[in-house]
């Protein structure tokens, strides 16, 4: 499974990073960096929380590589 970022929607608030800093990081310019776009079933709950918590709905989960 993969996490996908809609760069047009992402504002770099960093809520996703606060939920999973193994997958998300806001760089010095305020842009989201995906540290790991792929995740396994054991991490799904954490990634789903990050997706749900994104106030701009910039994150989604895809079953395969986009």
C-alpha positions as CSV (number, residue, x, y, z in Angstrom):
1,X,0.0,0.0,0.0
2,X,1.1,3.6,-0.7
3,X,0.3,7.0,0.7
4,X,-0.2,9.7,-2.0
5,X,0.1,13.4,-1.5
6,X,-1.9,16.0,-3.5
7,X,0.8,18.7,-3.7
8,X,-1.8,21.3,-4.8
9,X,-3.7,20.8,-1.5
10,X,-0.9,20.3,1.0
11,X,-0.1,23.4,3.0
12,X,2.7,21.9,5.1
13,X,0.9,22.1,8.5
14,X,2.8,19.0,9.7
15,X,-0.1,17.2,11.4
16,X,0.9,14.0,9.5
17,X,4.5,14.4,10.6
18,X,3.3,14.6,14.3
19,X,1.4,11.3,13.8
20,X,4.1,9.4,11.9
21,X,7.5,11.0,11.6
22,X,8.8,7.8,10.0
23,X,6.7,8.6,6.9
24,X,6.3,12.3,6.8
25,X,8.5,15.3,7.3
26,X,8.0,19.0,6.7
27,X,11.2,20.5,5.2
28,X,12.7,23.9,6.0
29,X,10.7,25.5,3.2
30,X,7.4,24.1,4.6
31,X,6.9,21.4,2.0
32,X,5.9,17.8,2.8
33,X,8.5,15.2,2.2
34,X,7.4,11.6,2.0
35,X,10.2,9.7,3.7
36,X,8.5,6.4,2.9
37,X,5.5,6.3,0.5
38,X,5.0,2.5,0.9
39,X,3.7,1.0,4.0
40,X,2.6,-2.4,5.2
41,X,-0.6,-3.6,6.9
42,X,1.0,-3.3,10.3
43,X,1.3,0.5,9.8
44,X,-2.1,1.0,8.1
45,X,-3.9,2.3,11.2
46,X,-1.2,5.0,11.8
47,X,-1.3,6.1,8.1
48,X,-5.1,6.1,8.1
49,X,-5.0,8.4,11.2
50,X,-2.6,10.8,9.3
51,X,-4.9,10.8,6.3
52,X,-8.0,11.5,8.4
53,X,-6.2,14.2,10.3
54,X,-5.1,16.2,7.3
55,X,-7.1,19.4,7.4
56,X,-6.7,20.0,3.6
57,X,-7.4,16.3,2.6
58,X,-4.1,16.2,0.8
59,X,-3.4,12.6,1.7
60,X,-4.9,9.4,0.5
61,X,-4.1,5.7,0.5
62,X,-3.7,3.7,-2.7
63,X,-3.4,-0.1,-3.0
64,X,-0.5,0.2,-5.5
65,X,2.1,2.5,-6.8
66,X,0.5,5.6,-8.5
